[in-house]
């Protein structure tokens, strides 16, 4: 029997047994065996990427709590390996505390801080950095293993290399952000804080890493639905893409709110104090500066995007539009959960504002933004086209 006749049954048997790769022999006995990605290996890679995206969520939430507890400037230098071991002895803690005392946050804001209080904020920042290293290892080590095992297609190789490179970039961006809060600014009368521009870039890159990982994982694990390419379906896809983009922008605008402590300027809803539009909305000059540096404008923008106007309206519209169509069950569930999470997130945002941004509630609100983004990605994965 010819080799071609043997390969097909052999491949089917291996796939049925759940083997992750299929070894295809060359035309001669001396040629090397080559591993071909299969449905089983795609499931493994998909689960790995979803696991990585879960670790990224942990980093985002932990970073938010670090920011809310004002712990992010407690470690005043950056070393890839050396800082993995925190201070052990009292002398080492005193030396670390002494370094912190040389920087603006201690001099201006925390000049009465004790060593036990410093230890708390240090461990918060240290935990965030160590989690970041865990994320890096979770991407890089399995990439090397799966690459050698032949689990990646050519296009997947490019994707995972991009993800690993993005993890490295994210770490550098984090330190670049922290440096902005350690600089002396004699002309400023504000409390020391990191640049809201760098904070939004740091959060935005983490969200992009999360979205890319989750999307790739879902497309490997969830088979595309066979749906008739009607005009309504194409409209629904465009609607879902626009809504997903809006959810991403809403989450990103939260970084400017956090960076400027804009959640503390108008703690009322739906009006801002006694006005629908506050007097100081465009107090800075030039006008464009208000959208990134004026706490009032930044909070106003976040309300417009996140608290029941733009994002909630778009998601509600998407839900109602989808009810008029025959969609697969999974797609309907994803859209319904997206709508439910949107209303939950609005309620969390309003409560966070009215209660003057308590740390547990604010962290829950930030986590809710990631949950909302996750559901938007799931909706898009369910509505994607069948591959040709």
For each residue, the residues with C-beta under 8 A, 3 or more apart:
1: 5 6
2: 5 6
3: 6 7 25 27
4: 7 8
5: 1 2 8 9
6: 1 2 3 9 10
7: 3 4 10 11 24
8: 4 5 11 12
9: 5 6 12 13
10: 6 7 13 14 22
11: 7 8 14 15 22
12: 8 9 15 16
13: 9 10 16 17
14: 10 11 17 19 22 38
15: 11 12 18 19 22 38 39 40
16: 12 13
17: 13 14
18: 15 40
19: 14 15 22 38 40
20: 38 40 41 44 149 151
21: 35 36 37 38 41 149 150 151
22: 10 11 14 15 19 35 36 38
23: 33 34 35
24: 7 33 34 36
25: 3 31 33
26: 30 31 32 33 34
27: 3 31
28: 31
29:
30: 26
31: 25 26 27 28
32: 26
33: 23 24 25 26
34: 23 24 26 150
35: 21 22 23 149 150 151
36: 21 22 24 150
37: 21 41 42 150 151 152 153 156
38: 14 15 19 20 21 22 41 42
39: 15 42 43
40: 15 18 19 20 43 44
41: 20 21 37 38 44 45 146 149 150 151
42: 37 38 39 45 46 220 221
43: 39 40 46 47 220 221
44: 20 40 41 47 48 146 151
45: 41 42 48 49 146 151 152 156 217 220
46: 42 43 49 50 216 217 218 219 220 221
47: 43 44 50 51 217 221
48: 44 45 51 52 142 146 217
49: 45 46 52 53 163 213 214 216 217 220
50: 46 47 53 54 213 214 217 218 221
51: 47 48 54 55 138
52: 48 49 55 56 135 138 139 163 213 217
53: 49 50 56 57 210 213 214 217
54: 50 51 57 58
55: 51 52 58 59 131 134 135 138
56: 52 53 59 60 135 206 209 210 213
57: 53 54 60 61 210 367 370 374
58: 54 55 61 62 131 135
59: 55 56 62 63 128 131 132 135 206
60: 56 57 63 64 203 206 207 210 366 370
61: 57 58 64 65 363 366 367 370
62: 58 59 65 66 127 128 131
63: 59 60 66 67 128 202 203 206
64: 60 61 67 68 258 362 363 366 367
65: 61 62 68 69 124 359 363
66: 62 63 69 71 72 124 125 127 128
67: 63 64 70 71 72 199 258
68: 64 65 258 357 359 362 363
69: 65 66 120 121 124 359
70: 67 73 105 109 121
71: 66 67 74 120 121 122 124 125
72: 66 67 125 128 178 181 194
73: 70 76 103 105 125 178 181 182 192 194
74: 71 100 118 121 122 124 125
75: 78 83 122 125 126 129 178
76: 73 99 100 102 103 182
77: 83 99
78: 75 83 175 178
79: 82 83
80: 83
81: 84
82: 79 85
83: 75 77 78 79 80 86 126 129
84: 81 130 133
85: 82 88
86: 83 122 123 126
87: 92 93 95 96 122
88: 85 92
89: 92 93
90: 93 94
91: 94 95
92: 87 88 89 95 96
93: 87 89 90 96 97 115 118 119
94: 90 91 97 98 115
95: 87 91 92 98 99
96: 87 92 93 99 100 118 122
97: 93 94 100 101 115 118
98: 94 95 101 102
99: 76 77 95 96 102 103
100: 74 76 96 97 103 105 106 118 122
101: 97 98 106 107
102: 76 98 99 106
103: 73 76 99 100 106 107 182 192
104: 107 108 109 181 182 183 184 185 192
105: 70 73 100 108 109 110 181 182 191 192
106: 100 101 102 103 109 110 111 113
107: 101 103 104 111
108: 104 105 111 191 192
109: 70 104 105 106 191 192
110: 105 106 113 117
111: 106 107 108
112:
113: 106 110 117 118
114: 117 118
115: 93 94 97 118 119
116: 119 120
117: 110 113 114 120 121
118: 74 93 96 97 100 113 114 115 121 122
119: 93 115 116 122 123
120: 69 71 116 117 123 124
121: 69 70 71 74 117 118 124 125
122: 71 74 75 86 87 96 100 118 119 125 126
123: 86 119 120 126 127
124: 65 66 69 71 74 120 121 127 128
125: 66 71 72 73 74 75 121 122 128 129
126: 75 83 86 122 123 129 130
127: 62 66 123 124 130 131
128: 59 62 63 66 72 124 125 131 132
129: 75 83 125 126 132 133 174
130: 84 126 127 133 134
131: 55 58 59 62 127 128 134 135
132: 59 128 129 135 136 170 171 174
133: 84 129 130 136 137
134: 55 130 131 137 138
135: 52 55 56 58 59 131 132 138 139 167
136: 132 133 139 140 167 168 171
137: 133 134 140 141
138: 51 52 55 134 135 141 142
139: 52 135 136 142 143 160 163 164 167
140: 136 137 143 144 164 167
141: 137 138 144 145
142: 48 138 139 145 146
143: 139 140 146 147 160 161 164
144: 140 141 147 148
145: 141 142 148 149
146: 41 44 45 48 142 143 149 151 152 160
147: 143 144 150 151 152 157 160
148: 144 145
149: 20 21 35 41 145 146
150: 21 34 35 36 37 41 147
151: 20 21 35 37 41 44 45 146 147
152: 37 45 146 147 156 157 160
153: 37 156 157
154: 157 158
155: 158 159
156: 37 45 152 153 159 160 216
157: 147 152 153 154 160 161
158: 154 155 161 162
159: 155 156 162 163 212 216
160: 139 143 146 147 152 156 157 163 164
161: 143 157 158 164 165
162: 158 159 165 166 212
163: 49 52 139 159 160 166 167 209 212 213 216
164: 139 140 143 160 161 167 168
165: 161 162 168 169
166: 162 163 169 170 205 208 209 212
167: 135 136 139 140 163 164 170 171 209
168: 136 164 165 171 172
169: 165 166 172 173 205
170: 132 166 167 173 174 202 205 206 209
171: 132 136 167 168 174 175
172: 168 169 175 176
173: 169 170 176 177 198 201 202 205
174: 129 132 170 171 177 178 202
175: 78 171 172 178 179
176: 172 173 179 180 198
177: 173 174 180 181 194 195 198 199 201 202
178: 72 73 75 78 174 175 181 182 194
179: 175 176 182 183
180: 176 177 183 194 195 198
181: 72 73 104 105 177 178 192 193 194 195
182: 73 76 103 104 105 178 179 192
183: 104 179 180
184: 104
185: 104 188 192
186:
187:
188: 185
189:
190: 193
191: 105 108 109
192: 73 103 104 105 108 109 181 182 185
193: 181 190 196 259 261
194: 72 73 177 178 180 181 198 199 259
195: 177 180 181 198 199 259
196: 193 199 200 255 256 258 259 260 292 293 298
197: 200 201 259 292
198: 173 176 177 180 194 195 201 202
199: 67 177 194 195 196 202 203 255 256 258 259
200: 196 197 203 204 252 255 256 259
201: 173 177 197 198 204 205
202: 63 170 173 174 177 198 199 205 206 255
203: 60 63 199 200 206 207 251 252 254 255
204: 200 201 207 208 252 255
205: 166 169 170 173 201 202 208 209
206: 56 59 60 63 170 202 203 209 210
207: 60 203 204 210 211 248 251 252 370 373
208: 166 204 205 211 212
209: 56 163 166 167 170 205 206 212 213
210: 53 56 57 60 206 207 213 214 370 373
211: 207 208 214 215 248 373 377
212: 159 162 163 166 208 209 215 216
213: 49 50 52 53 56 163 209 210 216 217
214: 49 50 53 210 211 217 218 374 377
215: 211 212 218 219 377 380 381
216: 46 49 156 159 163 212 213 219 220
217: 45 46 47 48 49 50 52 53 213 214 220 221
218: 46 50 214 215 221 222 377 378 381
219: 46 215 216 222 224 381 384
220: 42 43 45 46 49 216 217
221: 42 43 46 47 50 217 218
222: 218 219 330 381 382
223:
224: 219 384 385 386 387
225: 328 330 331 382 386
226: 386
227: 233 327 328 386
228: 233
229: 233 234 385
230: 233 234
231: 234 235
232: 235 236 324 325
233: 227 228 229 230 236 237 325 383
234: 229 230 231 237 238
235: 231 232 238 239 321
236: 232 233 239 240 318 321 322 325 383
237: 233 234 240 241 380 383 384
238: 234 235 241 242
239: 235 236 242 243 314 317 318 321
240: 236 237 243 244 318 376 379 380 383
241: 237 238 244 245 380
242: 238 239 245 246 314
243: 239 240 246 247 311 314 315 318 376
244: 240 241 247 248 373 376 377 379 380
245: 241 242 248 249
246: 242 243 249 250 305 310 311 314
247: 243 244 250 251 311 315 369 372 373 376
248: 207 211 244 245 251 252 373 376
249: 245 246 252 253 305
250: 246 247 253 254 302 305 306 310 311 369
251: 203 207 247 248 254 369 370 372 373
252: 200 203 204 207 248 249 255 256
253: 249 250 256 257 298 301 302 305 306
254: 203 250 251 257 258 302 306 366 369
255: 196 199 200 202 203 204 252 258 259
256: 196 199 200 252 253 259 260 262 292 298 301 302
257: 253 254 260 262 263 298 299 302
258: 64 67 68 196 199 254 255 261 262 263
259: 193 194 195 196 197 199 200 255 256
260: 196 256 257 293 295 298
261: 193 258 264 265 295
262: 256 257 258 265 295 296 298 299 302
263: 257 258 267 299 352 353 357 362
264: 261 267 295 356 357
265: 261 262 295 296 299
266: 272 273 278 296 299 353
267: 263 264 353 354 355 356
268: 271 272 273 353 354
269: 303 307 350 353 354
270: 276
271: 268 274 275 276
272: 266 268 275 276 277 278 296 299 300
273: 266 268 278
274: 271
275: 271 272 278 279
276: 270 271 272
277: 272 281 300
278: 266 272 273 275 281 296 300
279: 275 283
280: 283 294 296
281: 277 278 290 294 296 297 300
282: 287 290 294 297
283: 279 280 290 294 296
284: 287 289 290 293 294 297
285: 289
286: 289
287: 282 284 290
288: 291 292
289: 284 285 286 292 293 294
290: 281 282 283 284 287 293 294 296 297
291: 288 294 297 298 301
292: 196 197 256 288 289 298
293: 196 260 284 289 290 298
294: 280 281 282 283 284 289 290 291 297 298
295: 260 261 262 264 265 298 299
296: 262 265 266 272 278 280 281 283 290 299 300
297: 281 282 284 290 291 294 300 301
298: 196 253 256 257 260 262 291 292 293 294 295 301 302
299: 257 262 263 265 266 272 295 296 302 303
300: 272 277 278 281 296 297 303 304
301: 253 256 291 297 298 304 305
302: 250 253 254 256 257 262 298 299 305 306 307
303: 269 299 300 306 307 309
304: 300 301 307 309 310
305: 246 249 250 253 301 302 309 310 311
306: 250 253 254 302 303 311 345 346 349 369
307: 269 302 303 304 312 346 349 350 353
308: 312 313 346
309: 303 304 305 312 313
310: 246 250 304 305 313 314
311: 243 246 247 250 305 306 314 315 342
312: 307 308 309 315 316 342 343 346
313: 308 309 310 316 317
314: 239 242 243 246 310 311 317 318
315: 243 247 311 312 318 319 338 339 342
316: 312 313 319 320 339 342
317: 239 313 314 320 321
318: 236 239 240 243 314 315 321 322 335 338 339 379
319: 315 316 322 323 335 336 338 339
320: 316 317 323 324
321: 235 236 239 317 318 324 325
322: 236 318 319 325 327 331 332 335
323: 319 320
324: 232 320 321
325: 232 233 236 321 322
326:
327: 227 322 331 332 335
328: 225 227 331 332 382
329: 332 333
330: 222 225 333 334 382
331: 225 322 327 328 334 335 379 382 383
332: 322 327 328 329 335 336
333: 329 330 336 337
334: 330 331 337 338 375 378 379 382
335: 318 319 322 327 331 332 338 339 379
336: 319 332 333 339 340
337: 333 334 340 341 375 378
338: 315 318 319 334 335 341 342 372 375 376 378 379
339: 315 316 318 319 335 336 342 343
340: 336 337 343 344
341: 337 338 344 345 368 371 372 375
342: 311 312 315 316 338 339 345 346 372
343: 312 339 340 346 347
344: 340 341 347 348 368
345: 306 341 342 348 349 365 368 369 371 372
346: 306 307 308 312 342 343 349 350
347: 343 344 350 351
348: 344 345 351 352 361 364 365 368
349: 306 307 345 346 352 353 365
350: 269 307 346 347 353 354
351: 347 348 354 355 361
352: 263 348 349 355 357 358 361 362 365
353: 263 266 267 268 269 307 349 350 357
354: 267 268 269 350 351
355: 267 351 352 358 361
356: 264 267
357: 68 263 264 352 353 361 362
358: 352 355 361 362
359: 65 68 69 362 363
360: 363 364
361: 348 351 352 355 357 358 364 365
362: 64 68 263 352 357 358 359 365 366
363: 61 64 65 68 359 360 366 367
364: 348 360 361 367 368
365: 345 348 349 352 361 362 368 369
366: 60 61 64 254 362 363 369 370
367: 57 61 64 363 364 370 371
368: 341 344 345 348 364 365 371 372
369: 247 250 251 254 306 345 365 366 372 373
370: 57 60 61 207 210 251 366 367 373 374
371: 341 345 367 368 374 375
372: 247 251 338 341 342 345 368 369 375 376
373: 207 210 211 244 247 248 251 369 370 376 377
374: 57 214 370 371 377 378
375: 334 337 338 341 371 372 378 379
376: 240 243 244 247 248 338 372 373 379 380
377: 211 214 215 218 244 373 374 380 381
378: 218 334 337 338 374 375 381 382
379: 240 244 318 331 334 335 338 375 376 382 383
380: 215 237 240 241 244 376 377 383 384
381: 215 218 219 222 377 378 384
382: 222 225 328 330 331 334 378 379
383: 233 236 237 240 331 379 380
384: 219 224 237 380 381
385: 224 229
386: 224 225 226 227
387: 224
388:
